[in-house]
Amino acid sequence: MMLDTLPHVEARPYLLKNSIQHYAWGTRGNQAFIPNLLGFKPEPELPYAELWIGAHPKAPSSVVVGEMVIPLDQWIHAYPVQILGSKIANTFSNQLPFLFKVLSASESLSIQVHPNKAQANALHLRDPIHYPDANHKPELAIALDSLTALMGIKPFADIQETLRRYPEIANFIGESVCTRVLNVVTSDPQEQRTLIQTLFSTLVTNSMHYEEGLVRAIEKLAERLSQFSSLEEIEVLFLSLRAKYTGPDVGLFVMFLLNLIHLTAGQGLFTDAGTPHAYIKGNIVECMANSDNVVRVGLTDKFTDPENLIDIIDYSPAPLSVLGSNSGLEEKLYQTPASEFRVSRLTLNSSTKRQETTENQLKLFLVTKGIAVVRWNSGSADGKMIVKQGQSILIPACLREFHVSTEASGELFMVEVPVVD
């Protein structure tokens, strides 16, 4: 489509049409979350994993402009200031800086990390097939109903207990490394980090060179655990994943070094560069910098990159901070250090009417429950748009003010870019 043929941007909201990704771990059948959210009947055997809302070149959303459906990335390229606003356009090189998603997992995603900007650029230059862009990927996940996930390195004392409880893992890593970790009593964070780095990198390196030994160690642990009458949650998860990943998948041991966490509806977690993580099960919204860079190590049939992963991981054990735990708020803001996005969850009732201003910067809304009503003044007349559950809209920067309400009760997520100075 030629840029000079694209329609101009008016000061009004625009409905988006978004792409669905059918990754194997997505939910299926009548219980598939994304089809139920969007209101269509799913194909029985097709997994519905992610709904992408944004302008990533892999799967850009489209904008409904009259009778036309225009790829969002092309429209932004043609009218960056009118859509993004001058501050965002100047700061982020005329590109939408974030990607918003609905993610629905019926089974585990891979254990992975995201690179920082310098690492992403180096990976992209060296291997553009597996690392399709040069951007980093700070990421916010917010549970729509619940989320089970592995996230971040365990505290040092818990790592020590893991080695004692699971000698199959310790033996595969090796006596010299594990003895150092088990016998050293230290509260110094840097010492702990160094020991964990040695332990983790040795585990992953050994898995690359001794695949048969890894398989035997996994089998030994599975055999021993299968004899127990009661198991911890991580052990049940290990046995279920081992039934799927029967080969030399080091993720089956790495998972024991990570925190197993649960989120309830409205709670969120921020994942910065270098944090090892894997979503296990649940339905969430995600917001991230506009990137698809993932460095995987295990629990996957996809490309893994263990050598780069052990260089990228942040080995510092740190307490996890759950965001958005305050309930009952009309607007719940999820504060993160990301400069590319800011996400709020709006819980509205029939008496609520929110006046919004764009501050000359784009906003994006997704309705996850109910029906939203958006009103604005278009000059000679007032405008009104009904936005149903599962629909998303783009508010261009050139629309200065608008109102948001619901016909009964509703839940909306609002994504914007933190105000650029």
C-alpha positions as CSV (number, residue, x, y, z in Angstrom):
1,M,0.0,0.0,0.0
2,M,1.5,3.4,-1.0
3,L,1.9,5.8,1.9
4,D,0.5,8.7,-0.1
5,T,-2.8,6.8,-0.6
6,L,-3.4,6.3,3.1
7,P,-6.3,8.3,4.6
8,H,-5.5,11.2,6.9
9,V,-5.8,10.8,10.7
10,E,-8.8,12.4,12.2
11,A,-9.2,13.5,15.8
12,R,-11.2,10.4,16.8
13,P,-10.8,6.9,18.2
14,Y,-10.1,4.0,15.8
15,L,-11.0,0.4,16.2
16,L,-8.1,-2.1,15.8
17,K,-8.1,-5.6,14.3
18,N,-5.5,-7.8,15.9
19,S,-3.6,-11.0,15.0
20,I,-3.8,-14.3,16.9
21,Q,-0.7,-16.5,17.4
22,H,-1.3,-20.2,17.5
23,Y,1.6,-21.5,19.5
24,A,1.3,-25.1,20.7
25,W,1.1,-24.2,24.4
26,G,-2.1,-22.1,23.9
27,T,-5.6,-23.0,25.1
28,R,-7.9,-25.1,22.9
29,G,-11.5,-26.0,22.4
30,N,-14.5,-24.5,24.1
31,Q,-12.4,-23.4,27.0
32,A,-9.9,-21.4,24.8
33,F,-9.7,-18.0,26.5
34,I,-9.0,-15.8,23.5
35,P,-11.9,-17.0,21.4
36,N,-14.2,-16.5,24.4
37,L,-12.8,-13.0,25.0
38,L,-13.3,-12.1,21.3
39,G,-16.7,-13.9,21.0
40,F,-16.1,-16.4,18.3
41,K,-16.2,-20.2,18.1
42,P,-12.7,-21.8,18.2
43,E,-11.5,-24.4,15.8
44,P,-11.4,-27.6,18.0
45,E,-7.8,-28.6,17.7
46,L,-6.2,-25.2,17.1
47,P,-4.3,-23.6,20.0
48,Y,-5.0,-19.9,20.7
49,A,-1.9,-18.6,22.5
50,E,-1.5,-14.8,22.0
51,L,-3.4,-11.9,20.7
52,W,-1.0,-9.2,19.5
53,I,-2.1,-5.5,19.7
54,G,0.5,-3.1,18.3
55,A,2.7,-2.5,15.3
56,H,5.4,-5.2,15.5
57,P,6.4,-6.1,11.9
58,K,5.8,-9.8,12.6
59,A,2.1,-9.3,13.2
60,P,0.9,-5.7,13.2
61,S,-2.6,-4.7,14.1
62,S,-4.8,-3.1,11.4
63,V,-6.8,0.1,11.8
64,V,-10.3,0.4,10.6
65,V,-10.6,3.7,8.8
66,G,-14.0,3.9,7.1
67,E,-14.2,1.1,4.6
68,M,-10.4,0.6,4.7
69,V,-8.3,-1.7,6.9
70,I,-4.8,-0.4,7.2
71,P,-1.7,-2.0,8.8
72,L,-0.9,0.1,11.9
73,D,2.8,0.2,11.3
74,Q,2.2,1.7,7.8
75,W,-0.2,4.2,9.1
76,I,2.2,5.3,11.9
77,H,5.0,5.6,9.3
78,A,2.8,7.9,7.2
79,Y,1.5,10.0,10.1
80,P,3.8,9.6,13.1
81,V,3.2,12.9,14.8
82,Q,-0.6,12.8,14.4
83,I,-0.8,9.2,15.8
84,L,2.0,9.0,18.3
85,G,2.4,12.6,19.2
86,S,5.6,14.6,18.6
87,K,7.3,13.6,21.9
88,I,6.9,9.8,21.3
89,A,7.7,10.2,17.6
90,N,10.9,12.0,18.4
91,T,12.0,9.8,21.3
92,F,11.2,6.4,19.6
93,S,12.1,7.2,16.0
94,N,8.5,7.4,14.7
95,Q,7.7,3.9,16.0
96,L,5.1,2.6,18.5
97,P,7.4,1.7,21.4
98,F,5.3,-1.0,23.0
99,L,3.6,-4.3,22.1
100,F,0.5,-5.3,24.1
101,K,-0.8,-8.9,24.2
102,V,-3.4,-11.2,25.7
103,L,-1.6,-14.5,26.5
104,S,-3.4,-17.7,27.3
105,A,-1.3,-20.7,28.3
106,S,-2.6,-24.2,29.0
107,E,0.9,-25.6,29.5
108,S,4.4,-24.3,30.2
109,L,6.2,-21.8,28.0
110,S,10.0,-22.2,27.7
111,I,12.4,-21.1,30.4
112,Q,13.9,-17.9,28.9
113,V,15.5,-14.6,29.4
114,H,15.2,-11.3,27.5
115,P,18.4,-9.4,26.5
116,N,19.1,-5.8,27.3
117,K,19.5,-3.3,24.4
118,A,23.3,-3.9,23.9
119,Q,22.8,-7.7,24.1
120,A,19.8,-7.6,21.7
121,N,21.8,-5.6,19.2
122,A,24.7,-8.0,19.3
123,L,22.4,-11.0,19.0
124,H,20.5,-9.5,16.1
125,L,23.6,-8.7,14.2
126,R,25.0,-12.2,14.8
127,D,21.8,-14.2,14.3
128,P,18.9,-12.2,12.8
129,I,16.8,-15.4,12.1
130,H,16.4,-16.2,15.8
131,Y,16.7,-12.6,17.1
132,P,14.6,-10.6,14.7
133,D,15.1,-7.2,16.1
134,A,17.7,-5.2,18.0
135,N,15.5,-4.1,20.9
136,H,15.3,-5.1,24.5
137,K,12.1,-6.5,26.0
138,P,11.2,-5.3,29.5
139,E,7.8,-7.0,30.2
140,L,4.8,-6.6,32.4
141,A,2.4,-9.5,33.0
142,I,-1.0,-9.0,34.7
143,A,-3.3,-11.9,35.5
144,L,-6.8,-11.8,34.1
145,D,-7.8,-14.7,36.2
146,S,-4.7,-16.4,37.5
147,L,-1.1,-17.1,36.6
148,T,1.4,-19.8,37.7
149,A,4.9,-19.0,36.7
150,L,8.6,-19.6,37.4
151,M,10.3,-16.3,38.0
152,G,13.8,-15.3,39.0
153,I,16.5,-17.1,40.9
154,K,15.6,-18.5,44.3
155,P,17.1,-17.1,47.5
156,F,20.5,-18.6,48.3
157,A,19.3,-20.6,51.3
158,D,16.6,-22.2,49.1
159,I,19.2,-23.0,46.4
160,Q,21.2,-24.9,49.1
161,E,18.1,-26.8,50.2
162,T,17.3,-27.7,46.6
163,L,20.8,-29.3,46.3
164,R,20.2,-31.3,49.5
165,R,16.7,-32.4,48.6
166,Y,17.5,-33.4,45.0
167,P,20.9,-35.2,44.9
168,E,20.3,-36.1,41.3
169,I,20.6,-32.4,40.3
170,A,23.6,-31.9,42.6
171,N,25.4,-35.0,41.2
172,F,24.9,-33.9,37.7
173,I,26.3,-30.5,38.4
174,G,29.3,-32.0,40.2
175,E,30.6,-32.4,43.7
176,S,33.2,-29.6,43.7
177,V,30.7,-26.9,42.7
178,C,27.9,-28.1,44.9
179,T,30.2,-28.6,47.9
180,R,31.2,-24.9,47.6
181,V,27.6,-23.8,47.5
182,L,26.5,-26.0,50.4
183,N,29.4,-25.4,52.8
184,V,29.8,-21.6,52.4
185,V,27.9,-19.6,54.9
186,T,27.7,-16.0,53.6
187,S,25.2,-13.2,53.6
188,D,27.2,-11.1,51.1
189,P,25.0,-10.7,48.0
190,Q,27.9,-10.5,45.6
191,E,29.4,-13.8,47.0
192,Q,26.0,-15.5,46.7
193,R,25.6,-14.2,43.2
194,T,29.0,-15.6,42.2
195,L,28.3,-19.0,43.6
196,I,24.9,-19.2,42.0
197,Q,26.4,-18.1,38.7
198,T,29.0,-20.9,38.9
199,L,26.3,-23.4,39.8
200,F,23.9,-22.4,37.1
201,S,26.4,-22.1,34.3
202,T,28.0,-25.5,35.3
203,L,24.5,-27.1,35.1
204,V,23.8,-25.7,31.7
205,T,27.3,-26.3,30.3
206,N,27.2,-29.9,31.5
207,S,23.9,-30.4,29.8
208,M,25.4,-29.4,26.5
209,H,28.3,-31.9,26.8
210,Y,26.7,-34.8,28.7
211,E,23.3,-35.3,27.2
212,E,23.1,-39.0,28.1
213,G,24.1,-38.2,31.7
214,L,21.4,-35.6,31.9
215,V,18.7,-38.0,30.7
216,R,19.8,-40.6,33.3
217,A,19.8,-38.0,36.1
218,I,16.3,-36.8,35.1
219,E,15.1,-40.4,35.0
220,K,16.6,-41.1,38.4
221,L,14.8,-38.1,39.9
222,A,11.5,-39.0,38.2
223,E,11.7,-42.6,39.5
224,R,12.4,-41.5,43.1
225,L,9.7,-38.9,43.1
226,S,7.1,-41.3,41.6
227,Q,7.5,-43.4,44.7
228,F,6.4,-40.6,47.1
229,S,2.9,-40.6,48.4
230,S,2.8,-36.8,48.5
231,L,4.8,-34.3,46.5
232,E,5.5,-30.6,46.5
233,E,4.0,-28.5,43.7
234,I,7.3,-28.1,41.9
235,E,7.8,-31.9,42.0
236,V,4.3,-32.5,40.5
237,L,5.2,-29.9,37.8
238,F,8.5,-31.7,37.1
239,L,6.9,-35.0,36.6
240,S,4.2,-33.6,34.3
241,L,6.8,-31.7,32.2
242,R,9.2,-34.7,32.1
243,A,6.4,-36.7,30.4
244,K,6.4,-34.2,27.6
245,Y,10.1,-33.4,27.4
246,T,11.6,-36.9,27.4
247,G,15.0,-35.9,26.0
248,P,18.0,-34.1,27.4
249,D,16.1,-30.9,28.4
250,V,18.0,-29.0,31.1
251,G,14.9,-27.0,31.8
252,L,13.7,-29.9,33.9
253,F,16.5,-29.2,36.3
254,V,16.7,-25.4,35.9
255,M,13.1,-25.1,37.1
256,F,14.1,-26.2,40.6
257,L,16.4,-23.2,40.8
258,L,13.6,-20.7,40.1
259,N,10.8,-19.3,42.3
260,L,7.4,-20.8,41.7
261,I,4.7,-18.2,42.1
262,H,1.0,-17.6,41.7
263,L,-0.9,-14.5,40.8
264,T,-4.6,-13.8,41.2
265,A,-6.7,-11.6,39.0
266,G,-5.3,-8.0,38.8
267,Q,-1.9,-8.9,40.2
268,G,1.2,-8.3,38.0
269,L,4.9,-9.0,37.7
270,F,7.6,-7.0,35.9
271,T,10.3,-8.9,34.2
272,D,13.5,-7.0,33.4
273,A,16.4,-8.0,31.2
274,G,18.2,-11.0,32.4
275,T,15.5,-12.4,34.7
276,P,14.9,-16.1,34.0
277,H,11.3,-17.0,33.8
278,A,8.6,-19.3,32.3
279,Y,4.8,-18.9,32.4
280,I,3.3,-22.2,33.4
281,K,-0.4,-21.7,33.1
282,G,-2.9,-18.9,33.1
283,N,-4.5,-16.0,31.2
284,I,-2.8,-12.7,31.3
285,V,-2.3,-9.4,29.5
286,E,1.3,-8.5,28.7
287,C,2.9,-5.3,27.8
288,M,6.5,-5.1,26.6
289,A,8.9,-3.0,24.5
290,N,8.2,-3.6,20.8
291,S,10.4,-6.7,20.5
292,D,10.1,-10.5,20.0
293,N,13.6,-11.4,21.3
294,V,13.7,-14.5,23.5
295,V,16.8,-16.5,24.6
296,R,15.6,-20.0,25.6
297,V,17.3,-22.7,27.6
298,G,14.7,-25.4,28.2
299,L,11.1,-26.7,28.4
300,T,10.8,-26.2,24.7
301,D,11.1,-27.8,21.3
302,K,12.1,-24.5,19.8
303,F,15.6,-23.1,19.3
304,T,17.6,-22.9,22.5
305,D,20.7,-20.8,23.0
306,P,22.3,-21.9,26.3
307,E,25.7,-20.3,25.7
308,N,24.2,-16.8,25.3
309,L,21.7,-17.4,28.0
310,I,24.3,-18.1,30.7
311,D,26.0,-14.8,29.8
312,I,22.7,-12.8,29.9
313,I,21.1,-14.1,33.1
314,D,20.9,-11.9,36.2
315,Y,22.1,-14.3,38.9
316,S,21.1,-12.1,41.8
317,P,18.4,-13.7,44.0
318,A,16.0,-11.0,44.9
319,P,12.5,-10.9,46.5
320,L,9.7,-10.7,43.9
321,S,7.5,-7.6,44.0
322,V,3.9,-8.3,43.1
323,L,2.3,-5.3,41.6
324,G,-1.3,-4.1,41.7
325,S,-2.3,-6.0,44.9
326,N,-4.6,-3.2,46.1
327,S,-8.2,-4.1,45.3
328,G,-11.3,-1.9,44.9
329,L,-9.6,0.9,43.0
330,E,-11.2,2.3,39.9
331,E,-7.8,2.8,38.3
332,K,-4.9,0.5,39.2
333,L,-1.6,1.7,37.8
334,Y,1.3,-0.8,37.4
335,Q,4.5,1.1,38.0
336,T,7.6,-0.2,36.2
337,P,10.9,1.3,35.2
338,A,10.1,0.8,31.5
339,S,10.2,4.0,29.5
340,E,8.2,2.4,26.6
341,F,4.9,1.8,28.3
342,R,2.7,2.3,31.3
343,V,-0.4,0.1,32.0
344,S,-3.5,0.9,34.0
345,R,-6.5,-1.4,34.8
346,L,-9.8,0.5,34.9
347,T,-12.7,-1.1,36.7
348,L,-15.8,0.9,36.0
349,N,-19.5,0.8,36.9
350,S,-22.5,2.4,35.2
351,S,-22.2,5.6,37.2
352,T,-18.5,6.2,36.2
353,K,-17.6,8.6,33.5
354,R,-13.9,9.3,33.1
355,Q,-12.6,12.4,31.3
356,E,-9.3,11.6,29.6
357,T,-6.7,13.8,28.0
358,T,-4.0,12.5,25.6
359,E,-1.4,15.1,26.5
360,N,-0.5,14.9,22.8
361,Q,0.4,11.3,23.2
362,L,-1.2,8.1,21.9
363,K,-3.3,5.8,24.2
364,L,-4.6,2.3,23.6
365,F,-7.5,0.6,25.3
366,L,-8.6,-3.1,25.5
367,V,-11.9,-4.0,26.9
368,T,-11.7,-7.3,28.8
369,K,-15.1,-7.3,30.5
370,G,-18.4,-5.6,29.6
371,I,-18.9,-2.8,27.0
372,A,-17.2,0.6,27.0
373,V,-18.6,3.8,25.5
374,V,-16.1,6.4,24.2
375,R,-17.4,9.9,23.5
376,W,-15.5,12.9,22.0
377,N,-16.1,16.2,20.3
378,S,-15.3,16.1,16.7
379,G,-15.8,19.8,16.0
380,S,-19.3,20.3,14.6
381,A,-20.7,17.2,16.3
382,D,-20.2,14.9,19.2
383,G,-18.8,11.4,18.4
384,K,-19.6,8.1,20.1
385,M,-18.1,4.6,19.8
386,I,-19.3,1.4,21.4
387,V,-16.4,-0.9,22.3
388,K,-17.3,-4.5,23.1
389,Q,-15.5,-7.1,25.1
390,G,-12.3,-8.2,23.3
391,Q,-12.2,-5.1,21.2
392,S,-9.3,-2.6,21.3
393,I,-9.1,1.0,20.2
394,L,-6.4,3.5,19.3
395,I,-6.7,7.0,20.6
396,P,-4.4,9.1,18.4
397,A,-2.4,12.0,19.9
398,C,-4.4,14.5,17.8
399,L,-7.6,13.8,19.8
400,R,-7.0,16.0,22.8
401,E,-9.9,15.0,25.1
402,F,-12.5,12.2,25.3
403,H,-14.7,10.4,27.9
404,V,-14.9,6.7,28.8
405,S,-17.8,5.1,30.5
406,T,-19.5,1.6,30.6
407,E,-23.2,0.7,30.1
408,A,-23.2,-1.6,33.2
409,S,-19.8,-2.6,34.6
410,G,-16.6,-3.2,32.8
411,E,-12.9,-3.8,32.9
412,L,-10.5,-2.0,30.5
413,F,-6.7,-1.9,30.2
414,M,-5.2,1.4,29.2
415,V,-1.7,1.5,27.7
416,E,0.2,4.7,27.2
417,V,3.8,5.9,27.2
418,P,5.2,7.6,30.3
419,V,5.3,11.4,29.7
420,V,8.4,12.2,27.9
421,D,10.2,15.4,29.1
